[in-house]
């Protein structure tokens, strides 16, 4: 009997005191790695947790790293933050224009990537479910939505206030997401395995965000220093009210409709 390939769920959580979706300004707070036997967390200062994660991935049995939207977020985010600290990783990425990114790409990036890390291949389980389950059932392919749909328990937090979580809550949340990515990949393994990334060959260079971030910061400073108008503001006469023929009611003014998102 053929032994099943080990699957390791991986998820990162980033600093939301700034734009947590921008690797140019947000640091990685924790990385969770989930296997059949244990959920591991890597915490501490960013360079150290990245080194420890890389060492762990180099030591464990070769398998498949399962992420949820990791092709467009987790993996390039990790690569950029490691490059910022000159931390060498066994992570290899190749830009793949065929991977469709819903919404905006990660700041500074053109799109999504195929990946591998040391002797592990990569599988973006999000793309597996988005390719068939989402369109067929017309449901969101967010990690929590899919997990609830198949009956898995999820940990919910305010994604915009990750920085306010206690260490215990942060670790529980990250571990849960890594575990869900692994379990959802395993549940569809017969078909999901066909979506495992090919080995990257034309390796992408991590993005250096310093010039882009410096330009943003300079613009903020310039706007703050710009002179503001002083003194009374002259207001011209109100335009005359429109006249309507006798017996014809004025058109009704409709209130604006708020965008519900």
C-alpha positions in Angstrom: 0.0 0.0 0.0 1.4 3.4 -1.0 2.1 5.7 2.0 0.3 9.0 1.8 2.4 12.1 1.2 2.7 14.2 4.4 0.7 17.4 4.2 1.7 20.4 6.4 -0.7 23.3 6.8 1.0 26.8 7.0 -0.5 30.1 7.9 1.0 33.5 8.9 -0.4 36.3 11.0 0.9 39.9 10.5 1.0 43.2 12.4 -2.3 45.1 12.0 -1.2 48.2 13.8 -0.1 49.1 10.2 -1.4 47.8 6.9 -1.1 44.1 7.7 -1.5 43.2 4.0 1.7 45.1 3.0 5.0 43.3 3.5 6.8 46.7 3.1 5.5 47.9 6.5 4.0 44.9 8.4 6.1 42.3 10.3 5.1 38.7 10.7 3.9 38.1 14.3 3.6 34.3 14.1 3.7 31.4 11.7 1.7 28.2 12.4 2.7 24.8 10.9 0.2 22.0 11.2 0.8 18.3 10.7 -1.2 15.1 11.6 0.6 14.9 14.9 1.1 18.4 16.2 0.5 22.1 15.5 3.6 24.1 15.9 4.0 27.9 16.3 7.0 30.1 15.5 7.0 33.3 17.5 9.4 36.0 18.7 11.4 38.6 16.8 10.8 38.3 13.1 14.3 37.2 11.9 14.4 34.5 14.6 11.0 33.0 13.9 11.8 32.9 10.2 15.1 31.1 10.8 13.4 28.6 13.1 10.6 27.9 10.6 13.1 27.3 7.9 15.2 25.0 10.0 12.1 23.0 11.0 11.0 22.6 7.4 14.5 21.4 6.5 14.4 18.8 9.2 10.9 17.2 8.8 9.9 14.5 6.3 9.5 15.9 2.7 5.8 16.5 1.9 3.5 19.2 0.6 3.0 22.6 2.3 -0.7 23.5 2.1 -1.7 27.1 2.3 -4.9 29.1 1.7 -4.1 31.8 -0.8 -0.5 31.3 0.0 0.5 31.7 -3.7 -0.6 35.3 -3.6 -0.1 36.2 0.1 1.7 34.0 2.6 4.7 32.8 0.6 5.7 36.1 -1.1 5.1 37.9 2.2 7.5 35.5 3.9 10.1 35.9 1.1 9.9 39.7 1.3 10.2 39.9 5.1 13.1 37.4 5.1 15.0 39.4 2.5 14.4 42.6 4.6 16.4 40.9 7.4 18.9 39.1 5.1 17.6 35.8 6.4 18.4 33.0 3.9 15.5 30.6 3.4 15.0 27.4 1.4 11.8 29.0 -0.1 11.8 29.2 -3.9 9.2 31.2 -5.8 8.4 31.7 -9.5 5.9 34.2 -10.7 3.1 32.5 -12.6 0.8 34.8 -14.7 -1.7 32.0 -15.2 -2.7 32.2 -11.5 -5.6 34.5 -11.3 -5.5 36.9 -8.3 -8.9 38.0 -7.1 -8.7 41.7 -6.0 -5.4 43.5 -5.7 -2.0 41.7 -5.7 0.3 42.0 -2.7 1.8 45.5 -2.7 4.9 45.6 -4.9 4.0 42.3 -6.6 2.7 41.5 -10.1 0.5 38.6 -9.0 0.9 35.1 -7.6 3.6 32.5 -7.5 4.4 28.8 -7.7 6.5 27.7 -4.8 8.6 25.0 -3.0 10.5 25.1 0.3 13.5 22.9 0.8 12.2 19.4 -0.2 8.5 20.3 0.1 6.2 21.1 -2.7 3.5 23.7 -2.3 -0.3 23.4 -2.8 -2.6 26.4 -2.6 -5.8 24.7 -1.4 -7.8 27.9 -2.0 -7.3 27.6 -5.7 -8.5 23.9 -5.6 -11.8 24.9 -4.0 -12.2 28.1 -6.0 -11.9 26.2 -9.3 -15.0 24.0 -8.7 -16.8 24.3 -5.3 -17.1 28.0 -5.3 -18.6 28.4 -8.8 -20.8 25.3 -8.5 -22.3 26.2 -5.1 -22.0 30.0 -5.5 -20.4 30.4 -2.1 -17.4 32.4 -0.9 -14.1 30.5 -1.0 -12.8 32.1 2.1 -11.1 29.6 4.4 -13.8 30.0 7.2 -16.7 29.8 4.7 -15.5 26.6 3.2 -14.5 25.1 6.6 -18.0 25.8 8.0 -19.6 24.5 4.8 -18.0 21.0 5.3 -18.6 21.0 9.1 -15.3 22.0 10.5 -14.9 24.2 13.6 -13.3 27.6 13.0 -11.8 30.3 15.3 -13.1 33.7 14.5 -11.4 37.0 15.4 -11.5 40.6 14.1 -9.0 40.4 11.3 -8.3 44.2 11.5 -7.3 44.0 15.1 -4.9 41.0 15.3 -2.5 43.2 17.2 -5.0 43.4 20.1 -5.2 39.6 20.6 -3.6 38.0 23.6 -0.8 35.7 22.8 -3.0 32.7 23.6 -5.8 33.9 21.3 -3.3 34.8 18.5 -1.7 31.3 18.7 -5.1 29.6 18.7 -6.2 31.5 15.7 -3.1 30.9 13.6 -3.0 27.2 14.6 -6.7 26.9 13.6 -6.1 28.4 10.1 -3.0 26.3 9.4 -5.0 23.2 10.5 -8.0 24.0 8.3 -5.8 24.5 5.3 -4.2 21.1 5.8 -7.5 19.3 6.5 -9.3 20.8 3.5 -6.4 19.8 1.3 -6.4 16.3 2.6 -10.2 15.9 2.2 -9.8 16.5 -1.5 -6.4 14.9 -1.9 -7.4 12.7 -4.9 -8.0 15.8 -7.0 -6.0 18.4 -5.0 -2.7 16.5 -5.7 -3.1 17.4 -9.3 -2.9 21.1 -8.4 0.5 20.8 -6.5 2.9 23.5 -7.9 5.5 22.5 -10.4 9.0 23.0 -9.2 10.0 26.7 -9.7 12.8 27.1 -12.2 13.0 30.9 -13.0 13.2 32.1 -9.4 11.7 35.4 -8.4 13.7 37.9 -6.5 12.0 39.1 -3.3 10.6 42.6 -3.6 12.6 45.5 -2.0 9.9 47.7 -0.7 12.1 50.5 0.8 11.8 52.9 -2.2 8.0 52.4 -2.4 7.5 52.9 1.3 9.8 55.9 1.5 7.8 57.5 -1.3 4.6 56.9 0.6 6.0 58.3 3.8 7.4 61.4 2.0 3.9 62.0 0.5 2.3 61.8 3.9 4.8 64.3 5.3 4.3 66.7 2.3 0.6 66.6 2.7 0.9 67.3 6.4 3.2 70.3 5.8 1.1 71.8 3.0 -0.3 75.3 3.9 -3.9 75.4 4.7 -6.2 78.3 3.7 -6.7 80.8 6.5 -9.2 83.5 7.2 -12.9 83.5 6.3 -14.1 81.5 3.4 -16.1 83.5 0.9 -19.4 81.9 0.0 -21.2 83.1 -3.1 -24.9 83.6 -3.4 -27.0 80.5 -3.5 -28.2 79.6 -7.0 -31.8 80.4 -7.7 -34.3 77.6 -7.2 -35.5 76.0 -10.4 -38.9 77.2 -11.6 -41.5 74.8 -12.8 -44.6 75.4 -14.9 -47.8 76.0 -12.9 -49.5 72.7 -12.0 -46.4 70.6 -12.6 -44.9 69.2 -9.4 -41.1 69.6 -8.8 -39.2 66.3 -9.3 -38.7 64.3 -6.2 -35.1 64.2 -4.8 -34.1 60.6 -4.0 -31.8 60.0 -1.0 -28.5 58.4 -1.8 -28.2 54.7 -1.3 -25.3 53.5 0.9 -23.1 50.8 -0.5 -23.5 47.7 1.6 -20.3 46.2 0.3 
